[in-house]
């Protein structure tokens, strides 16, 4: 019988098959798009790192949309007749300008007043009238060149008028009046001849100087000059928003930026240097007016400029509002006034300002807080790094206060406000961490993603069929934000739930497919290339620019609060100069608190984040290092602090969950225990080499600990830390050979103990053997044994017999395992002694033995015998021939060795391929040996 599934099961099966078909269709369409892109010539791309949409670039088809992306550099083409004509016109205008300047400056005095006026008036009128005639004939480039000449002539006219008609007037005042008159003249001229590009930008440039030069000419104070600069900047802003032509707007934007910056710098300087609160009011009014002007421009400016205006306005408000109380308090506490003003800017989220302007103001608030924190960094760095100076004088005695232990020359009285700054910032971040859901609801309108374009494509929340202007779509030009579900999340606007596309709505359908977007109506901005995998600035969906998750941001806030609280408490102790014992105990208690925070497990909800525990772990390690260094001034403090730290990290490793955190805690506890054993040796007044065996206590415990844990992930880091402790012990014992031999032997015992475990045997076994052999050699050298063969041959012979038996039982066994240890036990010590032996008998006997071993290795194809014997034979022969080589080299001409070296290189280079084949054959031959 045919099985008929229930309707629910059949429906689920159909949904799965349709989803597979959709996925396959999307894959094929993606491949098709890539093939089409590979076949067509590459499209021009924008400059890397530049995002035109962030600065309000208009979409395709809208007024002002450029034909190419910003940053596009067209390929070089041969000079066209038009470009050659422009070059000729430019050169001609330049020559005429030079001639006019020379005439005015040099030949002016040879003519009477009537002739001078007539010549300049005639030439200027002709230069101004000619562009109108040329424009009617279509000669635009020639008209532009003559307009430039006319501009220079009008400037020369102004100079001539001042030199002849008003020579006694003030230069700055006359310049201000002349600049105003010329700005008005060229504005009218540019509006009358709208096809010319030069007059209106020139008028904007001339308009920058009347108020500024007028204030200077009148001897006005700096505040009045600031107001003049600000008024000029406001005029430039109006021109940038409503001016005619791109050149005019760009010029006004640049001029306004320079003038506004200058005005705000004047206000800031006067506010900072004010003698009291009343003196800071007038500069504050200038700064507040500048902030109001910036916010007024943000209402109509594109997105990027609106945000920049918000930043400028926020910083100006902070300087104005914070400058008044800062002038009334001591200089060291003025930063708190600015910090309070910066924090007060966060209230802007409740105002009706445009979204982008609000974002800019919030950026300014964050910049103020960051600047205040940067001011506290020098003191915090001195607290953390100052105890490093105690390493040169350990246990010299307890200092009187915290500052004397740091040894820093910082002016601590000038850092009195730094702990308060850190504490206030920590409270702000802690509050954000505590009440994050409420903060997220308030900031939701600001963090919503904007639509990529005015068309409102279906993939980003447009109405049915992706129609432009559908309800719920907001364009960037309006400064709005996408409503929830309309582009804020991937998959918004699709027919299904969970981001599953509806049939025909994938956005990449074939022509005529249902839901396929028409050209130009895809919703992509004008600069988007539409390529898969394109960078964020090249266009595409805003979903490609991922915002950090709410849990990550909340975790970052909590982590920052923990770090700032720790830093505030440390810095407060240094500023207050607490007693040394209190400082040491306080730092240790802070480490304990951070460890308690680090072992807290994050919740399992959507707001869970590991940022706080991980940050607490890192800061606890840094605090432990600082506390340990600080305790080195006193013997009792050293034992107390390192003992407490070892216990704290041990407890944290037990309390923490399995993972990297537990391993870090265990490693830190091991380091603390190793330091304590070193302290014990110093307290017992042992020499460094005598204290070396005592340092091996912790490595021995790590071996036992590893045997207990076996394959626990914590075992390997702890054992490696113990191995580093053993290496420290070896370094301490180096000055005394007998103790070095003892320490090496003890390390060999520890390695042998670790080799008992199967998982450690491949490494620890060889290490133990090497350590035992090295300990033996060091002991023999320390005993000044001149015949090491008496001690090594009794070991070599049985070892070779055992290796021979092993090879008979297992012919596939490696010769290195069977014969390597036995041969090395005799050949290597004998070689070391032979290099310092002035007699000839030992090198001769060693060379003969090495030759025999080499021949046996070649005969029986044993790699260990061949390589060991050959190496020892070569080194022994080099030792014997070295004196004769030196004599011969001294007798040869000095040019001969370089010549021989060059000849050798030529021969090798000429037979390079053959040498490579020989080297490969040698390598293969050695590889086939056992």
C-alpha positions in Angstrom: 0.0 0.0 0.0 1.2 3.5 -0.7 1.8 5.5 2.4 0.0 8.9 2.5 1.6 11.2 5.1 -0.6 13.4 7.3 -1.2 16.9 6.0 1.1 18.5 8.6 4.0 16.2 7.7 3.5 16.7 4.0 3.4 20.5 4.5 6.7 20.4 6.4 8.2 18.3 3.7 7.1 20.7 1.0 8.5 23.7 3.0 11.9 22.0 3.2 12.0 21.2 -0.5 11.0 24.8 -1.4 13.7 26.2 0.9 16.3 23.9 -0.7 15.1 25.1 -4.2 15.3 28.8 -3.0 18.8 28.2 -1.7 20.0 26.6 -4.9 18.4 29.3 -7.0 20.1 32.0 -4.9 23.4 30.2 -5.4 23.0 30.0 -9.1 22.0 33.6 -9.3 25.0 34.6 -7.4 27.3 32.6 -9.7 25.5 34.2 -12.7 26.1 37.7 -11.4 29.7 37.0 -10.8 30.1 35.7 -14.4 28.4 38.7 -15.8 30.7 41.0 -13.7 33.7 39.1 -14.9 32.7 39.5 -18.6 31.9 43.2 -18.5 34.7 45.9 -18.0 35.4 46.9 -14.4 33.3 49.8 -13.2 34.9 52.8 -11.5 35.2 52.5 -7.8 35.4 55.0 -5.0 38.6 55.7 -3.1 39.2 53.3 -0.2 38.0 54.4 3.2 35.6 57.1 1.8 31.9 56.7 2.4 29.9 59.3 0.5 26.6 58.3 2.0 27.9 59.3 5.4 28.2 62.9 4.2 24.8 63.0 2.5 25.6 62.3 -1.1 22.5 62.4 -3.2 21.0 59.3 -4.7 21.0 58.5 -8.4 18.6 60.6 -10.4 18.5 63.3 -7.8 19.8 66.8 -8.3 23.5 67.1 -7.6 24.3 63.4 -8.1 27.8 63.2 -9.6 28.4 61.0 -12.6 31.2 59.1 -10.9 31.8 58.2 -7.2 33.8 60.6 -5.1 37.5 59.7 -5.2 37.2 58.4 -8.8 40.3 59.2 -10.8 39.6 59.0 -14.6 42.3 57.3 -16.7 44.7 59.6 -18.5 43.7 60.4 -22.0 45.6 62.2 -24.8 45.2 65.9 -24.6 42.0 66.9 -26.4 41.7 70.2 -28.3 39.5 71.6 -25.6 42.1 70.8 -22.8 44.9 72.3 -25.0 42.8 75.4 -25.5 42.3 75.7 -21.7 46.1 75.5 -21.2 46.6 78.2 -23.7 44.0 80.4 -22.2 45.4 79.9 -18.7 48.9 80.8 -19.8 47.6 83.9 -21.7 45.6 85.1 -18.7 48.6 84.6 -16.5 50.8 86.6 -18.7 48.3 89.4 -18.9 47.9 89.4 -15.1 51.7 89.7 -14.7 51.8 92.5 -17.2 49.0 94.4 -15.3 50.8 94.0 -12.0 54.1 95.2 -13.5 52.3 98.2 -15.1 50.7 99.1 -11.8 53.7 98.8 -9.7 56.5 100.0 -12.1 55.0 102.2 -14.8 52.3 103.9 -12.7 54.4 106.9 -11.6 55.2 108.0 -15.2 51.6 108.9 -16.0 49.4 111.6 -14.6 46.4 111.1 -12.5 44.0 111.3 -15.4 45.9 108.9 -17.5 46.2 106.5 -14.6 42.5 106.5 -13.9 41.6 106.3 -17.6 43.9 103.3 -18.3 42.8 101.2 -15.3 39.1 102.1 -15.7 39.2 101.3 -19.4 41.1 97.9 -19.0 38.9 96.9 -16.1 35.7 97.7 -17.8 36.8 95.9 -20.9 37.8 92.8 -18.9 34.5 92.8 -17.1 32.4 93.3 -20.2 34.2 90.9 -22.5 33.0 87.6 -20.7 29.3 88.6 -21.4 30.0 88.9 -25.2 32.1 85.7 -25.2 29.4 83.8 -23.4 26.8 84.7 -26.0 29.2 83.3 -28.6 29.7 80.1 -26.7 33.3 80.7 -25.8 33.0 79.8 -22.1 36.7 78.9 -21.5 37.8 82.3 -22.9 35.2 84.1 -20.8 36.5 82.3 -17.6 40.1 83.4 -18.4 39.1 87.0 -18.9 37.0 86.9 -15.7 40.0 85.8 -13.8 42.0 88.7 -15.4 39.2 91.1 -14.4 39.3 89.8 -10.8 43.0 90.6 -10.6 42.4 94.0 -12.2 39.8 94.9 -9.6 42.3 94.1 -6.9 44.8 96.3 -8.6 42.2 99.0 -8.9 41.7 98.9 -5.1 45.4 99.1 -4.5 45.7 102.0 -7.0 42.8 103.9 -5.3 44.5 103.5 -1.9 47.9 104.6 -3.3 46.7 107.7 -5.1 43.3 108.8 -3.8 43.6 107.8 -0.1 47.2 107.3 0.8 46.8 108.5 4.4 44.0 106.1 5.4 44.7 103.1 7.5 45.7 100.0 5.5 43.6 97.5 7.4 40.5 99.7 7.4 40.8 100.4 3.7 41.3 96.7 3.0 38.2 95.9 5.0 36.1 98.4 3.0 37.7 97.3 -0.3 37.1 93.7 0.4 33.4 94.3 1.2 32.9 96.4 -1.9 34.6 93.9 -4.2 32.7 91.0 -2.6 29.4 92.8 -3.4 30.6 93.7 -6.9 31.6 90.1 -7.7 28.4 88.7 -6.2 26.3 90.8 -8.5 28.6 90.1 -11.4 28.4 86.3 -10.8 24.6 86.4 -10.5 24.3 88.4 -13.7 26.6 86.0 -15.6 25.4 82.7 -14.2 27.4 80.6 -16.6 30.8 81.7 -15.1 32.2 79.5 -12.3 34.8 81.9 -10.9 32.9 85.1 -9.7 30.8 83.7 -6.9 33.6 81.7 -5.2 35.8 84.7 -5.6 33.1 86.8 -3.9 33.0 84.3 -1.0 36.7 84.5 -0.6 36.6 88.3 -0.5 33.7 88.2 2.0 35.9 86.6 4.6 37.9 89.7 5.4 35.7 92.8 5.9 34.6 92.1 9.5 38.0 90.6 10.5 40.1 93.5 9.1 37.6 96.1 10.3 37.9 94.8 13.9 41.6 94.8 13.7 41.7 98.3 12.2 39.5 99.6 15.0 41.8 98.1 17.6 39.1 95.9 19.0 39.8 93.5 21.8 40.2 89.7 21.1 36.6 89.1 22.1 35.3 91.4 19.4 37.6 89.8 16.9 36.1 86.5 17.8 32.6 87.8 17.2 33.7 89.1 13.8 35.1 85.7 13.0 31.9 84.0 14.1 29.7 86.4 12.1 31.7 85.6 9.0 31.4 81.9 9.7 27.6 82.2 10.0 27.5 84.0 6.7 29.6 81.3 5.1 27.2 78.7 6.6 24.3 80.4 5.0 26.1 80.5 1.6 27.0 76.8 2.0 23.4 75.8 2.5 21.7 78.1 0.0 24.4 79.3 -2.3 24.4 78.8 -6.1 26.8 76.3 -7.5 29.0 73.6 -6.1 32.2 75.7 -6.2 30.5 78.4 -4.2 29.2 76.0 -1.6 32.5 74.2 -1.2 34.4 77.5 -0.9 31.9 78.8 1.7 32.2 75.5 3.6 36.0 75.7 3.7 36.0 79.4 4.7 33.3 78.9 7.3 35.1 76.0 8.9 38.3 78.0 9.2 36.5 81.1 10.5 34.4 79.1 13.0 37.4 77.2 14.2 39.3 80.5 14.7 36.3 82.1 16.5 35.9 79.1 18.9 39.7 79.0 19.6 39.5 82.7 20.5 36.6 82.1 22.8 38.2 79.0 24.4 41.5 80.8 25.0 39.7 83.7 26.7 37.6 81.4 28.7 40.5 79.3 30.0 42.6 82.4 30.8 39.8 84.3 32.5 40.6 85.7 35.9 37.2 84.8 37.4 33.7 83.6 36.7 32.6 87.0 35.5 35.5 87.2 33.1 34.5 83.8 31.6 30.9 84.9 30.9 31.6 86.9 27.8 33.8 84.2 26.1 31.1 81.7 27.1 28.5 83.8 25.3 30.7 83.7 22.1 31.1 79.9 22.5 27.3 79.3 23.0 26.5 81.4 20.0 28.9 79.3 17.9 27.2 76.2 19.3 23.8 77.5 18.4 25.0 78.4 14.9 26.4 74.9 14.4 23.1 73.3 15.6 21.1 75.6 13.3 23.2 74.4 10.3 22.7 70.8 11.4 18.9 71.0 10.7 19.5 71.3 7.0 23.0 69.8 6.5 23.6 66.3 5.1 24.2 63.5 7.5 28.0 63.7 7.9 28.0 67.5 8.2 25.2 67.4 10.7 27.1 65.0 12.9 30.2 67.2 12.6 28.1 70.2 13.6 26.8 68.4 16.6 30.3 67.5 17.7 31.4 71.2 17.4 28.3 72.4 19.2 28.8 70.0 22.0 32.4 70.9 22.6 31.6 74.6 22.4 28.8 74.2 25.0 31.2 72.3 27.3 33.9 75.0 27.0 31.3 77.8 27.6 29.4 76.2 30.5 32.4 74.5 32.2 34.6 77.6 31.8 32.6 79.6 34.3 32.9 77.3 37.4 36.4 76.3 36.3 37.5 79.9 36.7 36.2 79.9 40.3 37.9 76.8 41.5 41.6 75.9 41.8 43.3 75.0 38.5 43.7 71.3 39.5 39.9 71.0 40.0 38.8 72.7 36.8 38.6 69.4 34.9 35.6 68.4 37.1 33.7 71.5 35.8 34.3 70.5 32.2 33.5 66.8 32.9 30.2 67.8 34.5 29.3 69.9 31.5 30.2 67.0 29.2 28.1 64.6 31.1 25.2 67.0 31.1 25.2 66.9 27.3 23.7 63.4 27.4 20.4 65.1 28.1 20.3 66.0 24.4 18.6 62.7 23.7 15.4 64.1 25.1 15.4 67.2 22.9 13.9 67.6 19.4 17.2 68.0 17.6 17.8 66.0 14.4 19.1 62.5 14.9 22.5 63.1 13.4 23.1 66.3 15.4 22.2 64.4 18.6 24.7 61.7 17.7 27.4 64.4 17.1 26.6 66.0 20.5 26.9 62.6 22.2 30.3 62.1 20.5 31.4 65.4 21.9 30.3 64.3 25.4 32.2 61.0 25.0 35.3 63.0 23.8 35.2 65.2 26.9 35.0 62.2 29.2 37.8 60.5 27.3 39.9 63.7 27.6 39.4 63.8 31.3 40.4 60.2 31.6 43.6 60.8 29.6 44.6 63.5 32.0 44.5 60.9 34.8 46.7 58.4 33.0 50.1 59.7 34.0 49.3 59.3 37.7 47.9 55.9 37.3 50.9 54.8 35.2 53.2 56.1 38.0 51.3 54.1 40.6 51.5 50.9 38.5 55.1 51.2 37.2 56.7 53.1 40.0 57.4 50.0 42.2 59.7 48.6 39.4 62.4 50.8 41.0 62.3 48.6 44.1 63.9 45.7 42.1 67.3 47.3 42.4 67.1 47.4 46.2 65.0 44.5 47.5 64.1 44.5 51.2 65.8 47.9 51.9 63.2 48.8 54.5 59.6 50.0 54.6 59.2 53.5 53.3 57.2 56.1 55.1 54.4 56.6 52.6 53.0 55.4 49.4 54.6 58.1 47.3 58.1 57.4 48.6 57.7 53.8 47.6 56.8 54.8 44.1 59.9 57.0 43.6 58.0 59.2 41.1 58.6 62.9 40.7 55.1 63.7 39.5 53.4 66.7 41.1 50.8 64.7 43.0 49.1 67.8 44.3 48.2 68.7 40.7 46.5 65.3 40.4 44.0 65.8 43.2 41.0 65.7 40.9 42.2 62.6 38.9 40.7 60.0 41.3 37.4 61.9 41.3 37.4 61.9 37.5 38.0 58.1 37.4 35.3 57.6 40.1 32.7 59.7 38.3 33.4 58.0 35.0 33.2 54.6 36.7 29.8 55.6 38.2 28.5 56.6 34.8 29.5 53.3 33.2 28.3 51.3 36.2 24.9 53.0 36.0 24.8 52.2 32.3 25.5 48.6 33.1 22.9 48.4 35.8 20.1 50.1 33.9 21.0 49.0 30.4 17.5 48.0 29.3 16.2 51.5 30.1 19.2 53.1 28.4 18.7 50.9 25.3 15.0 52.0 25.0 16.1 55.7 25.2 18.8 55.3 22.6 16.8 53.1 20.3 15.8 56.0 17.9 19.5 56.9 17.7 20.9 53.5 17.0 18.3 52.5 14.3 19.9 52.0 10.9 19.0 54.4 8.1 17.6 53.5 4.7 20.3 53.0 2.0 18.5 55.2 -0.5 15.2 56.9 -1.2 13.8 54.1 -3.3 13.1 51.9 -0.3 13.9 48.5 -1.8 11.9 45.5 -0.7 14.9 43.9 1.0 15.1 46.9 3.4 11.6 47.5 4.5 9.9 49.2 1.5 6.2 48.8 0.9 4.6 46.3 -1.4 6.6 45.7 -4.6 9.4 47.8 -3.3 7.6 51.0 -4.2 9.4 54.3 -3.4 7.8 56.3 -0.6 5.9 53.4 0.9 4.9 53.8 4.5 7.7 53.1 6.9 10.5 54.2 4.6 12.7 57.2 5.5 15.4 58.7 3.4 18.8 59.8 4.6 18.3 63.2 3.2 15.5 63.7 5.7 17.8 62.7 8.5 15.4 60.0 9.6 15.9 56.5 10.8 14.4 53.3 9.7 11.5 52.0 11.7 11.9 48.8 13.6 11.7 46.0 11.1 12.3 48.2 8.1 15.9 47.7 7.5 17.1 47.5 11.0 17.5 43.7 10.9 18.5 41.4 8.1 15.6 39.9 6.4 13.3 42.8 7.1 10.6 43.3 4.6 10.5 39.7 3.4 7.4 37.7 3.0 8.3 35.0 5.4 9.5 35.1 9.0 13.0 34.7 10.2 14.4 36.3 7.1 13.1 33.6 4.7 12.6 35.3 1.3 9.4 34.9 -0.5 9.4 33.4 -3.9 10.5 35.9 -6.4 11.6 38.4 -3.9 15.2 37.5 -3.6 16.3 40.7 -5.2 18.3 39.0 -7.8 15.7 37.5 -10.0 15.8 37.3 -13.7 14.2 40.0 -15.8 10.6 39.9 -15.5 10.5 37.7 -12.5 8.0 38.6 -9.9 9.4 41.0 -7.4 12.4 41.8 -9.5 13.5 45.4 -9.0 13.6 47.6 -12.0 16.9 49.3 -12.9 17.5 52.2 -10.6 14.8 51.1 -8.2 16.8 48.6 -6.2 17.2 50.9 -3.2 21.0 50.9 -3.5 22.7 54.3 -3.2 24.2 56.0 -6.2 27.7 55.0 -5.4 26.9 51.3 -4.8 28.7 48.9 -7.2 26.3 46.0 -6.3 29.2 43.4 -6.2 29.1 40.5 -3.8 31.6 40.8 -1.0 32.2 44.5 -1.7 33.6 46.6 1.2 31.3 48.7 3.3 32.1 51.9 1.6 31.3 50.5 -1.8 27.6 50.3 -1.1 25.1 47.6 -0.5 22.8 46.9 2.4 23.4 48.6 5.7 23.1 45.2 7.3 26.7 44.6 6.1 27.8 47.2 8.7 27.2 45.3 11.9 26.5 47.1 15.2 27.8 45.4 18.3 25.2 43.5 20.2 23.5 44.9 23.2 25.2 42.3 25.4 28.6 43.2 24.1 28.0 46.9 24.7 26.7 46.3 28.2 29.6 44.0 29.0 32.0 46.7 27.8 30.4 49.3 30.1 30.7 46.9 33.1 34.3 46.1 32.2 35.1 49.8 31.9 33.5 50.5 35.3 35.5 47.8 37.0 38.8 49.1 35.5 38.0 52.7 36.5 37.0 51.9 40.0 40.3 50.0 40.5 42.3 52.9 39.0 40.5 55.5 41.1 41.2 53.6 44.4 44.9 53.2 43.5 45.3 56.8 42.5 43.5 58.0 45.5 46.0 56.2 47.7 48.9 57.9 46.0 47.3 61.4 46.1 46.5 61.0 49.8 49.9 59.5 50.4 48.6 56.7 52.7 51.1 54.8 54.8 53.1 52.1 53.1 51.4 49.2 54.9 47.9 50.5 54.0 48.9 50.9 50.4 50.2 47.3 50.2 47.2 45.9 52.0 44.8 48.0 49.8 46.3 46.8 46.6 46.1 43.2 47.7 42.5 43.6 48.8 41.7 45.1 45.4 43.2 42.1 43.7 41.0 39.9 45.9 37.9 41.9 44.8 38.8 41.6 41.1 39.4 37.9 41.4 35.9 37.5 43.0 34.5 39.4 40.1 36.5 37.3 37.6 35.2 34.0 38.9 31.6 35.1 38.6 30.0 33.2 35.8 28.0 35.3 33.3 24.3 34.5 33.0 22.8 32.5 30.3 20.4 35.1 29.1 20.6 37.3 26.0 22.3 40.0 28.1 25.1 37.7 29.2 28.6 38.9 28.4 32.1 37.6 29.4 33.6 41.1 29.1 33.4 41.8 32.8 35.0 38.6 34.1 37.7 38.6 31.5 38.6 42.3 32.1 38.6 41.6 35.9 41.0 38.8 35.3 43.4 40.9 33.2 43.3 43.8 35.7 43.7 41.4 38.6 46.9 40.1 37.0 48.2 43.6 36.5 47.3 44.5 40.1 49.0 41.4 41.4 52.2 42.4 39.6 52.0 45.9 41.0 51.3 44.8 44.5 54.1 42.2 44.4 56.6 44.8 43.2 55.4 47.2 45.9 55.9 44.6 48.6 59.6 44.2 47.7 60.6 47.1 50.0 60.0 45.0 53.1 60.7 41.3 53.9 57.5 40.8 55.9 55.4 42.6 53.3 56.9 40.4 50.6 56.0 37.2 52.3 52.5 38.5 53.3 51.6 39.8 49.8 53.0 36.8 47.8 51.5 34.3 50.2 48.1 36.0 50.0 48.3 36.3 46.2 49.2 32.6 45.9 46.3 31.6 48.1 43.9 33.9 46.2 44.9 32.6 42.8 44.7 29.1 44.0 41.2 29.6 45.4 40.2 31.3 42.2 41.5 28.4 40.1 39.3 26.1 42.2 36.3 28.3 42.0 36.5 29.2 38.3 34.9 27.1 35.7 37.0 24.8 33.4 38.7 26.7 30.7 41.3 29.3 30.1 40.5 31.3 33.2 41.2 28.3 35.5 44.5 27.7 33.7 45.5 31.4 34.1 44.7 31.3 37.8 46.7 28.1 38.3 49.7 29.5 36.4 49.6 32.7 38.5 49.5 30.6 41.7 52.5 28.6 40.5 54.5 31.7 39.8 53.6 33.1 43.3 54.8 29.9 44.9 58.1 29.9 43.0 58.7 33.5 44.1 58.1 32.5 47.7 60.7 29.7 47.5 63.2 32.3 46.2 62.3 34.5 49.2 63.0 31.6 51.5 66.5 31.2 50.1 67.2 34.9 50.5 65.9 34.8 54.1 68.2 31.9 54.9 71.1 34.0 53.5 71.9 31.4 50.8 73.9 32.3 47.8 71.9 32.2 44.5 73.4 28.8 43.5 72.7 27.4 46.9 69.1 28.5 46.7 68.6 26.8 43.3 67.6 23.4 44.8 65.1 25.1 47.0 63.5 26.7 44.0 62.9 23.3 42.5 60.3 22.6 45.2 57.5 24.2 43.2 58.4 22.4 39.9 58.3 19.1 41.9 54.9 20.0 43.2 53.7 20.7 39.6 54.9 17.3 38.5 52.8 15.7 41.3 49.9 18.0 40.5 50.1 17.0 36.8 50.1 13.3 37.7 47.0 13.9 39.8 45.1 15.8 37.1 46.5 13.8 34.1 44.5 15.0 31.1 42.9 18.0 32.7 43.4 21.1 30.6 45.0 22.9 33.5 47.7 20.3 34.0 49.8 21.2 30.9 50.0 25.0 31.7 50.9 24.3 35.3 53.6 21.9 34.3 55.1 24.2 31.8 55.2 27.0 34.4 57.0 24.6 36.7 59.4 23.8 33.9 60.1 27.6 33.6 60.8 27.6 37.4 63.2 24.8 36.9 64.9 26.8 34.2 65.2 29.7 36.7 66.9 27.3 39.1 69.3 26.2 36.5 70.2 29.8 35.8 70.8 30.5 39.5 73.2 27.5 39.7 75.3 28.4 36.6 78.0 30.2 38.5 78.9 27.0 40.5 79.5 23.9 38.5 78.9 21.3 41.3 75.6 22.9 42.2 74.7 23.1 38.5 75.3 19.4 38.1 73.1 18.7 41.2 70.3 21.0 39.8 70.5 19.3 36.4 70.3 15.9 38.0 67.3 16.9 40.1 65.6 18.4 37.0 66.3 15.0 35.3 64.6 13.3 38.1 61.6 15.5 37.8 61.5 14.9 34.0 61.7 11.2 34.6 58.8 11.4 37.0 56.8 13.2 34.4 57.8 10.6 31.8 56.0 7.9 33.8 52.8 9.2 32.4 52.2 8.0 28.8 51.0 11.3 27.5 54.2 13.0 28.7 56.6 10.2 27.8 57.6 11.3 24.2 59.0 14.6 25.4 59.8 14.1 29.1 61.7 10.8 28.5 64.2 12.4 26.1 64.5 15.4 28.3 65.3 13.3 31.3 68.0 11.4 29.4 69.5 14.6 28.1 69.5 16.2 31.6 71.2 13.2 33.2 73.9 13.1 30.6 74.4 16.9 30.9 74.6 16.6 34.6 77.2 13.9 34.3 79.3 16.0 31.9 79.1 19.0 34.2 80.1 17.0 37.2 83.1 15.5 35.4 84.1 19.0 34.2 83.7 20.3 37.8 85.9 17.5 39.1 88.6 18.4 36.5 88.5 14.8 35.0 91.1 14.7 32.2 90.1 11.2 31.0 86.3 11.2 30.6 86.5 7.9 28.7 87.1 6.1 32.0 83.6 7.1 32.9 81.8 7.1 29.6 83.1 3.8 28.1 81.6 1.7 30.8 78.2 3.3 29.9 78.7 3.1 26.2 79.6 -0.6 25.8 76.4 -1.9 27.6 74.3 0.7 25.8 75.6 -0.5 22.5 75.0 -4.1 23.4 71.4 -3.3 24.4 70.9 -1.5 21.2 72.3 -4.4 19.2 69.9 -6.8 20.9 67.1 -4.4 20.3 67.9 -4.2 16.6 68.1 -8.0 16.3 64.7 -8.3 17.9 63.2 -5.4 15.9 65.1 -4.7 12.6 62.8 -1.7 11.9 63.9 0.1 15.1 65.7 3.4 14.6 69.4 3.4 14.9 69.1 6.6 16.9 67.1 4.8 19.5 69.4 1.8 19.5 72.9 3.2 19.2 72.6 7.0 19.5 72.7 7.4 23.3 75.6 5.0 23.7 77.7 6.6 21.0 77.0 10.1 22.1 77.9 9.3 25.7 81.5 8.7 24.7 82.1 10.6 21.4 80.8 14.0 22.5 82.7 14.3 25.8 85.8 13.0 24.1 85.4 15.6 21.3 85.0 18.4 23.9 88.2 17.4 25.7 90.1 16.8 22.4 89.5 20.4 21.4 91.4 21.6 24.5 94.1 18.8 24.5 97.5 20.0 23.3 98.7 16.4 22.8 98.2 14.4 19.6 97.2 11.0 21.0 93.6 11.7 22.0 92.6 13.4 18.7 94.2 10.5 16.8 92.4 7.9 18.7 89.1 9.8 18.6 89.5 10.3 14.8 90.2 6.6 14.3 87.1 5.6 16.4 84.9 8.1 14.6 86.2 6.8 11.2 85.3 3.2 12.2 81.8 4.3 13.4 81.3 6.2 10.1 82.3 3.2 7.9 80.1 0.9 9.9 77.2 3.3 9.4 77.8 3.4 5.7 78.2 -0.4 5.4 75.1 -1.3 7.4 73.1 1.8 6.3 72.6 3.1 9.9 71.9 6.8 10.0 72.9 7.4 13.6 76.4 5.9 13.1 77.0 7.7 9.9 76.0 11.1 11.0 77.5 11.0 14.5 80.7 9.4 13.4 81.0 11.8 10.4 80.3 14.9 12.5 82.9 13.9 15.1 85.4 13.0 12.5 85.0 16.3 10.7 85.2 18.4 13.8 88.3 16.5 15.0 90.0 16.9 11.7 89.2 20.6 11.6 90.8 20.9 15.1 94.0 19.3 13.9 94.2 21.2 10.6 93.2 24.6 12.0 96.8 25.7 12.9 98.1 24.8 9.4 95.1 26.5 7.7 95.8 29.7 9.7 99.5 29.6 8.7 98.7 29.1 5.0 96.0 31.8 5.1 98.6 34.2 6.6 101.0 33.4 3.8 98.6 33.9 0.9 97.9 37.2 -0.7 94.9 39.0 0.7 93.1 39.1 -2.6 93.2 35.3 -3.0 90.5 34.2 -0.5 87.9 36.5 -2.0 88.9 35.3 -5.4 88.6 31.7 -4.4 85.2 32.4 -2.8 84.0 34.0 -6.0 85.2 31.2 -8.1 83.5 28.7 -5.9 80.2 30.6 -6.2 80.6 30.7 -10.0 81.1 27.0 -10.1 78.1 26.3 -7.8 76.0 28.7 -9.8 76.9 27.1 -13.1 76.1 23.6 -11.8 73.2 24.7 -9.6 70.7 22.2 -10.9 73.1 19.4 -10.6 73.9 20.3 -7.0 70.2 20.4 -6.2 69.8 16.9 -7.6 72.8 15.7 -5.6 71.4 17.2 -2.5 68.0 15.5 -3.1 69.7 12.2 -3.7 71.7 12.6 -0.5 68.6 13.5 1.4 66.7 10.5 0.0 69.7 8.2 0.8 69.8 9.4 4.4 66.0 9.0 4.7 66.1 5.4 3.6 68.6 4.6 6.4 67.3 3.3 9.8 
